[in-house]
Amino acid sequence: MKLEDMLNTITLGDSYKLIKEIPDNSIDLIYTDIPYLIICGGKGSSPLARRIDKICNTQLKNIKAGINYKILDEFIRVLKKVNIFIWCNKNQILDIMNCFQNYYCDILVWCKTNPAPNCNNNWISDIEYCLYFRENGIKLNDGYELKSKWFLSATNKDDKQKYKHPTIKPLELVKRHISHTTQENDIVLDCFSGSGTTCVAAKELGRQFIGIEVDPEYHKISLNRLNGILANRTNKH
Ligand SMILES: C[S@@+](CC[C@H](N)C(=O)[O-])C[C@H]1O[C@@H](n2cnc3c(N)ncnc32)[C@H](O)[C@@H]1O
């Protein structure tokens, strides 16, 4: 598959394979939300713990196993300069930061104002982490709007209902990040595109984009979303 065939659309497939088709030094920004490394089970036998366990083993099948960190080398290869946002969970922060230790790093956070209750001896998980790495020469636009901490919830709840993805990220926040770190017509790559939030944000901002999603249902939802069509299925969560 050629770069042109992947440009400004979301391709159904495995990003570990498809990223090999992307030429060296061809991408301006990687903005991605990787499958989280979720350690299910062992959190007690309360009804809530059992429900979370069940969700982990069914609906979150493609989303809970983390990633193979070798893809991070591919990220560096395809980028013109390192300019990468990676949403991840706390179990992945250390490994990812180790892979990018030669670059500037910021930890950006989305503080959820409507977190799910927790069970058994854990802090409520009301923070989502987004690691941002860049190398010399990447300038941040719109400095006065730069915030590393966002308090949001309602938008995301609405989007979850509209696009049926359990880990959908807030479009407004994604747009802010992309507009701070790219120029018009730049190419933004998301290898784990889910319901297509990154691609929609890039499109609305006049950036080019490449999305890759392995789940056929999310792929269909995201293509429809790009064309302004809401998801109509109800069976995925
Ligand atoms: C955390 S979700 C992304 C959610 C997205 N940010 C949104 O707002 O909808 C990660 C996505 O990566 C997809 N995925 C997992 N493994 C993949 C692979 N090897 N290639 C492409 N997509 C993959 C999952 O199906 C899931 O939809």
Ligand as a Chemical Component Dictionary entry (heavy atoms), coordinates in Angstrom:
data_LIG
# 
_chem_comp.id                   LIG 
_chem_comp.type                 NON-POLYMER 
_chem_comp.pdbx_formal_charge   0 
_chem_comp.three_letter_code    LIG 
# 
loop_
_chem_comp_atom.comp_id 
_chem_comp_atom.atom_id 
_chem_comp_atom.alt_atom_id 
_chem_comp_atom.type_symbol 
_chem_comp_atom.charge 
_chem_comp_atom.model_Cartn_x 
_chem_comp_atom.model_Cartn_y 
_chem_comp_atom.model_Cartn_z 
_chem_comp_atom.pdbx_ordinal 
LIG C1  C1  C 0  -7.252  3.444  23.145 1  
LIG S1  S1  S 1  -8.122  3.074  21.692 2  
LIG C2  C2  C 0  -8.102  4.581  20.751 3  
LIG C3  C3  C 0  -9.311  5.459  21.005 4  
LIG C4  C4  C 0  -9.278  6.754  20.221 5  
LIG N1  N1  N 0  -8.288  7.672  20.741 6  
LIG C5  C5  C 0  -10.626 7.460  20.210 7  
LIG O1  O1  O 0  -10.720 8.632  20.616 8  
LIG O2  O2  O -1 -11.598 6.822  19.793 9  
LIG C6  C6  C 0  -6.955  2.073  20.856 10 
LIG C7  C7  C 0  -7.465  1.455  19.568 11 
LIG O3  O3  O 0  -6.376  0.721  18.967 12 
LIG C8  C8  C 0  -6.939  -0.374 18.253 13 
LIG N2  N2  N 0  -5.847  -1.328 18.005 14 
LIG C9  C9  C 0  -5.347  -2.264 18.856 15 
LIG N3  N3  N 0  -4.333  -2.941 18.268 16 
LIG C10 C10 C 0  -4.183  -2.402 17.023 17 
LIG C11 C11 C 0  -3.295  -2.681 15.926 18 
LIG N4  N4  N 0  -2.360  -3.641 16.013 19 
LIG N5  N5  N 0  -3.406  -1.945 14.802 20 
LIG C12 C12 C 0  -4.365  -0.962 14.708 21 
LIG N6  N6  N 0  -5.233  -0.677 15.693 22 
LIG C13 C13 C 0  -5.150  -1.373 16.841 23 
LIG C14 C14 C 0  -8.062  -0.870 19.147 24 
LIG O4  O4  O 0  -9.025  -1.605 18.415 25 
LIG C15 C15 C 0  -8.613  0.460  19.717 26 
LIG O5  O5  O 0  -9.743  0.908  18.984 27 
# 
loop_
_chem_comp_bond.comp_id 
_chem_comp_bond.atom_id_1 
_chem_comp_bond.atom_id_2 
_chem_comp_bond.value_order 
_chem_comp_bond.pdbx_ordinal 
LIG C1  S1  SING 1  
LIG S1  C2  SING 2  
LIG S1  C6  SING 3  
LIG C2  C3  SING 4  
LIG C3  C4  SING 5  
LIG C4  N1  SING 6  
LIG C4  C5  SING 7  
LIG C5  O1  DOUB 8  
LIG C5  O2  SING 9  
LIG C6  C7  SING 10 
LIG C7  O3  SING 11 
LIG C7  C15 SING 12 
LIG O3  C8  SING 13 
LIG C8  N2  SING 14 
LIG C8  C14 SING 15 
LIG N2  C9  SING 16 
LIG N2  C13 SING 17 
LIG C9  N3  DOUB 18 
LIG N3  C10 SING 19 
LIG C10 C11 SING 20 
LIG C10 C13 DOUB 21 
LIG C11 N4  SING 22 
LIG C11 N5  DOUB 23 
LIG N5  C12 SING 24 
LIG C12 N6  DOUB 25 
LIG N6  C13 SING 26 
LIG C14 O4  SING 27 
LIG C14 C15 SING 28 
LIG C15 O5  SING 29 
# 
